[in-house]
Amino acid sequence: MTTETEPGARSRQGLCDFPGVSCANPKQVDPGTPGRPPKYCGREGAGVDGKPVVHNKANAWAAKNRLARQPVRSDVAGAGSGPAGAPAIGPVTAARVTLEQLMKGNLPRLVEELEGYLAQIAEAVRTYGDAEAVAAEVEQLQAASRAELADLERLRGQEEHRRRKAEQQAVEAEDAREEADEAARDAVAALDEARLEVAVAKEAAEQARRDAEAVRERTAAELAQLRQELADVHEAAAGELERTRAEADQRIRDVQTTADEALRRARSEAEAARAAQAAAETDRQSAQLTIDELRTELHQERERHRAELEALRTEHRVDRDQLRADHQSRLADVKKAAEDRFTALTAAHRAAEQVTEALRHQLQTRPEPPPANPEEAPVTAPTT
């Protein structure tokens, strides 16, 4: 008999069974090692409180504990509670007790009652000879028996469902225990690892303290050595400073002597330069006078050349006008001669045309002369 939860279980087959959520990820692949196969996907997903967690045994055990600690509604608690002060009975124990009561108490009694009914029916059949009535009554009794058997089957199915549910709860309890053990082992391993890390850290701190002590001792020795070297350097620097100061004083005296000599030479050269500058100034003034005279002469020469150029331009303009007038006069004469010649040629041409016309007319009107020899007369072809 199929229960109501079996289709949902079949639809969730092969998917992650993380408690409190409906994870759509498939379960982890079975590695083939001893123990129960994986029930969770091992991926990050929503938890009981909606926050993302990794779906593994440890987190599943924590989620089941959180679901178990959640408050139960009053109506559900009232329906499942027993008498006041009675100890709470687990669902597995209650299902087992109910199944035993039904199997040991009700089912044998019902079977005995059914056998009694069937015996009474057989006796009634033997008593009455009406086969049809007997058959009808037997059919009715069989229908009632089938109905009772169906009820019994339904009760048995319900008990089977309760038994399966109890077994499933037992399996879940076993899984929860294994997950709790796994979480405890992980916690113990983490604690051991933390203790080991603390021991390593303590050892590292002790080693660092020893190293710091050694470094401090070496630093003190090096500091004393550096102080001694600094004192030596100060003494050497003082001696070097005295020598440098003496050398600097000698160099200053030498430089001062050289500077005085150079100053005397510079003064002599300055006097010579002043004399040369005075001579150069005199030469400059004379050159300036010469330049002024040359500028005056250049201006006068430029004015003279400008006047000559203007006269040449005027003369050229007059000559150009005269040439233009002469050219116009000669051009008029040539045009007049050409016109006269053209008129004469036209008249001669007309006279020649008239003479030609007269000669042509004369040739057309002149009679042909007779031939001198009759034999030379033209022979006329006979007409056919």
C-alpha positions as CSV (number, residue, x, y, z in Angstrom):
1,M,0.0,0.0,0.0
2,T,1.4,3.4,-1.0
3,T,1.5,6.1,1.6
4,E,1.2,9.8,1.1
5,T,4.9,10.6,1.8
6,E,6.3,8.0,-0.6
7,P,5.9,10.1,-3.8
8,G,7.7,13.0,-2.2
9,A,10.5,10.7,-1.0
10,R,10.8,9.3,-4.5
11,S,11.0,12.8,-6.0
12,R,13.8,13.7,-3.5
13,Q,15.7,10.5,-4.2
14,G,19.3,11.3,-5.1
15,L,19.1,14.9,-3.9
16,C,20.7,16.6,-0.8
17,D,18.8,15.8,2.5
18,F,20.0,18.8,4.5
19,P,17.4,19.3,7.3
20,G,15.1,22.2,7.3
21,V,15.6,23.2,3.6
22,S,14.8,21.7,0.2
23,C,18.2,21.6,-1.6
24,A,18.1,20.9,-5.3
25,N,21.8,19.8,-5.5
26,P,22.6,16.1,-5.9
27,K,24.3,14.1,-3.2
28,Q,28.0,13.6,-3.1
29,V,29.3,10.6,-5.0
30,D,29.8,7.6,-2.8
31,P,33.6,7.1,-2.4
32,G,33.1,3.4,-1.8
33,T,34.6,3.5,1.7
34,P,33.0,1.6,4.7
35,G,30.1,3.4,6.4
36,R,26.9,5.1,5.3
37,P,26.8,6.7,1.9
38,P,26.8,10.5,1.7
39,K,23.5,12.2,2.2
40,Y,24.5,15.8,1.5
41,C,25.8,17.7,-1.5
42,G,28.8,19.3,0.2
43,R,28.1,22.7,-1.4
44,E,27.2,26.0,0.0
45,G,23.4,26.7,0.3
46,A,20.7,28.1,2.4
47,G,20.6,27.0,6.1
48,V,17.7,26.8,8.6
49,D,18.0,30.5,9.4
50,G,18.3,31.4,5.7
51,K,22.1,32.2,5.9
52,P,24.4,30.3,3.5
53,V,26.2,27.3,5.0
54,V,28.0,24.3,3.6
55,H,25.7,21.2,3.5
56,N,27.8,18.6,5.3
57,K,27.4,16.3,8.3
58,A,28.5,18.8,11.0
59,N,26.3,21.6,9.8
60,A,23.4,19.1,9.3
61,W,23.7,18.0,13.0
62,A,23.7,21.6,14.1
63,A,20.7,22.4,11.9
64,K,18.8,19.4,13.4
65,N,19.6,20.6,16.9
66,R,18.4,24.1,16.0
67,L,15.1,22.6,14.6
68,A,14.7,20.5,17.8
69,R,15.2,23.6,19.9
70,Q,12.5,25.6,18.0
71,P,9.2,26.0,20.0
72,V,6.3,23.7,19.0
73,R,2.9,25.1,18.4
74,S,0.4,24.8,21.3
75,D,-2.2,22.8,19.3
76,V,0.3,20.2,18.1
77,A,1.8,20.0,21.6
78,G,-1.7,19.5,23.2
79,A,-2.6,16.8,20.7
80,G,0.5,14.8,21.3
81,S,0.8,15.2,25.1
82,G,-0.3,12.5,27.5
83,P,-1.5,12.6,31.0
84,A,0.1,15.1,33.3
85,G,3.2,13.8,35.0
86,A,3.5,10.8,32.6
87,P,6.9,10.3,31.0
88,A,7.1,11.2,27.3
89,I,7.0,8.3,24.9
90,G,9.0,8.4,21.7
91,P,7.4,7.9,18.3
92,V,9.3,4.7,17.7
93,T,8.1,3.1,21.0
94,A,4.5,4.3,20.5
95,A,4.4,2.9,16.9
96,R,5.9,-0.4,18.2
97,V,3.3,-0.7,21.0
98,T,0.4,0.2,18.7
99,L,1.6,-2.4,16.2
100,E,1.9,-5.1,18.9
101,Q,-1.6,-4.3,20.3
102,L,-3.2,-4.5,16.8
103,M,-1.3,-7.7,15.8
104,K,-1.8,-9.5,19.2
105,G,-5.2,-8.2,20.2
106,N,-7.5,-7.0,17.5
107,L,-6.4,-9.0,14.5
108,P,-6.8,-12.5,16.1
109,R,-10.1,-11.5,17.6
110,L,-11.3,-10.2,14.3
111,V,-10.1,-13.4,12.6
112,E,-12.0,-15.5,15.1
113,E,-15.1,-13.5,14.7
114,L,-14.8,-13.9,10.9
115,E,-14.4,-17.7,11.3
116,G,-17.5,-17.7,13.6
117,Y,-19.5,-15.7,11.0
118,L,-18.4,-18.1,8.3
119,A,-19.4,-21.1,10.4
120,Q,-22.8,-19.6,11.1
121,I,-23.2,-19.0,7.4
122,A,-22.3,-22.5,6.5
123,E,-24.8,-23.8,9.2
124,A,-27.5,-21.5,7.8
125,V,-26.7,-22.8,4.3
126,R,-27.0,-26.3,5.4
127,T,-30.2,-25.5,7.2
128,Y,-31.9,-23.7,4.4
129,G,-32.2,-25.4,1.1
130,D,-32.8,-22.2,-1.0
131,A,-29.6,-22.0,-2.9
132,E,-30.3,-18.6,-4.4
133,A,-31.1,-17.0,-1.1
134,V,-28.2,-18.8,0.5
135,A,-25.9,-17.5,-2.4
136,A,-27.3,-14.0,-2.0
137,E,-26.8,-14.1,1.7
138,V,-23.3,-15.6,1.3
139,E,-22.5,-12.9,-1.2
140,Q,-23.7,-10.3,1.2
141,L,-21.6,-11.8,4.0
142,Q,-18.6,-12.1,1.7
143,A,-19.0,-8.4,0.8
144,A,-19.1,-7.5,4.4
145,S,-16.2,-9.7,5.1
146,R,-14.3,-8.1,2.2
147,A,-15.1,-4.7,3.6
148,E,-13.9,-5.8,7.0
149,L,-10.8,-7.2,5.4
150,A,-10.3,-4.0,3.5
151,D,-10.5,-2.1,6.8
152,L,-8.1,-4.5,8.4
153,E,-5.8,-4.0,5.4
154,R,-6.1,-0.3,5.7
155,L,-5.2,-0.5,9.4
156,R,-2.3,-2.8,8.6
157,G,-1.1,-0.3,6.0
158,Q,-1.4,2.5,8.5
159,E,0.6,0.5,11.0
160,E,3.1,-0.4,8.3
161,H,3.4,3.3,7.5
162,R,3.9,4.1,11.2
163,R,6.5,1.4,11.4
164,R,8.4,2.7,8.3
165,K,8.2,6.2,9.8
166,A,9.5,4.9,13.1
167,E,12.3,3.2,11.2
168,Q,13.1,6.3,9.2
169,Q,13.2,8.3,12.4
170,A,15.5,5.7,13.9
171,V,17.7,6.0,10.8
172,E,17.7,9.8,11.1
173,A,18.5,9.5,14.8
174,E,21.5,7.3,13.8
175,D,22.5,9.7,11.2
176,A,22.3,12.6,13.6
177,R,24.4,10.6,16.1
178,E,27.0,10.0,13.4
179,E,26.9,13.6,12.3
180,A,27.3,14.7,16.0
181,D,30.2,12.2,16.3
182,E,31.7,13.6,13.1
183,A,31.3,17.2,14.4
184,A,32.8,16.2,17.7
185,R,35.8,14.6,16.0
186,D,36.2,17.7,13.9
187,A,36.0,19.9,17.0
188,V,38.6,17.7,18.8
189,A,40.9,17.8,15.8
190,A,40.5,21.6,15.6
191,L,41.3,21.8,19.3
192,D,44.4,19.6,18.9
193,E,45.5,21.7,16.0
194,A,44.9,24.9,18.0
195,R,46.9,23.5,20.9
196,L,49.7,22.6,18.5
197,E,49.7,26.0,17.0
198,V,49.7,27.6,20.5
199,A,52.7,25.4,21.4
200,V,54.5,26.4,18.2
201,A,53.7,30.0,18.8
202,K,55.1,29.8,22.3
203,E,58.2,28.1,21.1
204,A,58.6,30.8,18.4
205,A,58.1,33.6,21.0
206,E,60.8,32.0,23.2
207,Q,63.1,31.7,20.3
208,A,62.4,35.3,19.3
209,R,63.1,36.4,22.9
210,R,66.4,34.6,22.8
211,D,67.3,36.1,19.4
212,A,66.4,39.6,20.7
213,E,68.6,39.1,23.7
214,A,71.5,38.0,21.5
215,V,70.9,40.9,19.2
216,R,70.8,43.3,22.1
217,E,74.2,42.0,23.4
218,R,75.7,42.3,19.9
219,T,74.3,45.8,19.5
220,A,75.8,46.9,22.9
221,A,79.3,45.6,21.8
222,E,79.0,47.2,18.4
223,L,77.9,50.5,20.1
224,A,81.0,50.5,22.3
225,Q,83.2,49.8,19.4
226,L,81.6,52.6,17.4
227,R,82.1,55.0,20.3
228,Q,85.8,54.2,20.4
229,E,86.1,54.6,16.6
230,L,84.2,57.9,16.9
231,A,86.7,59.2,19.5
232,D,89.6,58.2,17.2
233,V,88.0,59.9,14.3
234,H,87.5,63.1,16.4
235,E,91.2,63.2,17.3
236,A,92.3,62.6,13.7
237,A,89.8,65.2,12.5
238,A,91.2,67.8,14.9
239,G,94.8,67.2,13.7
240,E,93.6,67.3,10.1
241,L,91.7,70.5,10.8
242,E,94.8,72.2,12.2
243,R,96.9,71.2,9.1
244,T,94.1,72.3,6.8
245,R,93.8,75.7,8.6
246,A,97.6,76.3,8.2
247,E,97.5,75.4,4.6
248,A,94.5,77.6,4.0
249,D,96.3,80.6,5.7
250,Q,99.3,80.1,3.5
251,R,97.2,79.8,0.4
252,I,95.3,83.0,1.4
253,R,98.6,84.9,1.7
254,D,99.7,83.6,-1.7
255,V,96.5,84.5,-3.3
256,Q,96.5,88.0,-1.8
257,T,100.1,88.6,-3.2
258,T,99.0,87.3,-6.6
259,A,95.9,89.5,-6.4
260,D,97.9,92.6,-5.6
261,E,100.2,92.0,-8.5
262,A,97.3,91.4,-10.8
263,L,95.7,94.6,-9.5
264,R,98.8,96.7,-10.4
265,R,98.9,95.1,-13.9
266,A,95.2,95.8,-14.3
267,R,95.6,99.5,-13.3
268,S,98.4,99.9,-15.8
269,E,96.3,98.3,-18.5
270,A,93.3,100.5,-17.5
271,E,95.5,103.6,-17.9
272,A,96.6,102.4,-21.4
273,A,93.0,101.6,-22.2
274,R,91.9,105.1,-21.2
275,A,94.5,106.7,-23.5
276,A,93.4,104.4,-26.3
277,Q,89.8,105.3,-25.6
278,A,90.6,109.0,-25.8
279,A,92.4,108.5,-29.2
280,A,89.5,106.4,-30.3
281,E,87.1,109.2,-29.3
282,T,89.1,111.7,-31.4
283,D,89.1,109.3,-34.3
284,R,85.3,108.8,-33.9
285,Q,84.7,112.6,-33.9
286,S,86.8,113.0,-37.0
287,A,85.0,110.1,-38.6
288,Q,81.6,111.6,-37.6
289,L,82.6,114.9,-39.3
290,T,83.6,113.0,-42.4
291,I,80.4,111.1,-42.4
292,D,78.4,114.3,-42.1
293,E,80.2,115.8,-45.1
294,L,79.7,112.6,-47.1
295,R,76.0,112.7,-46.2
296,T,75.7,116.3,-47.4
297,E,77.5,115.5,-50.6
298,L,75.3,112.4,-51.1
299,H,72.2,114.5,-50.6
300,Q,73.3,117.1,-53.1
301,E,74.2,114.4,-55.6
302,R,70.9,112.7,-55.0
303,E,69.0,116.0,-55.7
304,R,71.1,116.6,-58.8
305,H,70.4,113.1,-60.1
306,R,66.7,113.5,-59.3
307,A,66.6,116.8,-61.3
308,E,68.4,115.1,-64.2
309,L,66.0,112.2,-64.1
310,E,63.0,114.4,-64.1
311,A,64.4,116.3,-67.1
312,L,65.0,113.0,-68.9
313,R,61.5,111.9,-68.1
314,T,60.1,115.2,-69.5
315,E,62.2,114.9,-72.7
316,H,61.2,111.3,-73.1
317,R,57.6,112.2,-72.7
318,V,57.9,114.9,-75.4
319,D,59.7,112.5,-77.7
320,R,57.1,109.9,-77.2
321,D,54.3,112.3,-77.9
322,Q,56.1,113.5,-81.1
323,L,56.7,109.9,-82.2
324,R,53.1,109.1,-81.5
325,A,51.9,112.1,-83.6
326,D,54.3,111.2,-86.4
327,H,53.1,107.6,-86.3
328,Q,49.5,108.7,-86.5
329,S,50.3,111.0,-89.5
330,R,52.1,108.2,-91.3
331,L,49.4,105.8,-90.5
332,A,46.8,108.2,-92.0
333,D,48.9,108.6,-95.1
334,V,49.3,104.9,-95.5
335,K,45.5,104.4,-95.0
336,K,44.8,107.1,-97.6
337,A,47.2,105.5,-100.1
338,A,45.7,102.1,-99.5
339,E,42.2,103.4,-100.0
340,D,43.3,105.1,-103.3
341,R,45.0,102.0,-104.5
342,F,42.0,99.9,-103.6
343,T,39.7,102.3,-105.5
344,A,42.1,102.1,-108.5
345,L,42.2,98.4,-108.4
346,T,38.4,98.2,-108.1
347,A,38.0,100.4,-111.2
348,A,40.6,98.4,-113.1
349,H,38.8,95.2,-112.1
350,R,35.5,96.5,-113.3
351,A,37.1,97.7,-116.6
352,A,38.7,94.2,-117.1
353,E,35.3,92.6,-116.4
354,Q,33.7,94.9,-119.0
355,V,36.4,94.1,-121.6
356,T,36.0,90.4,-120.9
357,E,32.3,90.6,-121.2
358,A,32.6,92.4,-124.6
359,L,35.1,89.9,-125.9
360,R,32.9,87.0,-124.8
361,H,29.9,88.6,-126.6
362,Q,32.0,89.2,-129.7
363,L,33.0,85.5,-129.8
364,Q,29.5,84.4,-129.4
365,T,28.1,86.6,-132.2
366,R,31.0,86.0,-134.8
367,P,30.0,83.6,-137.8
368,E,32.1,80.5,-138.6
369,P,34.2,80.8,-141.8
370,P,33.6,78.3,-144.7
371,P,36.1,75.6,-145.2
372,A,38.7,76.2,-147.9
373,N,38.8,72.6,-149.3
374,P,35.5,70.7,-149.9
375,E,37.2,67.5,-149.0
376,E,38.0,68.9,-145.7
377,A,34.3,69.5,-145.2
378,P,32.9,67.5,-142.4
379,V,31.2,64.2,-143.3
380,T,27.7,63.9,-142.1
381,A,26.7,60.5,-141.0
382,P,23.6,59.1,-142.8
383,T,20.4,59.2,-140.8
384,T,18.7,55.9,-140.3
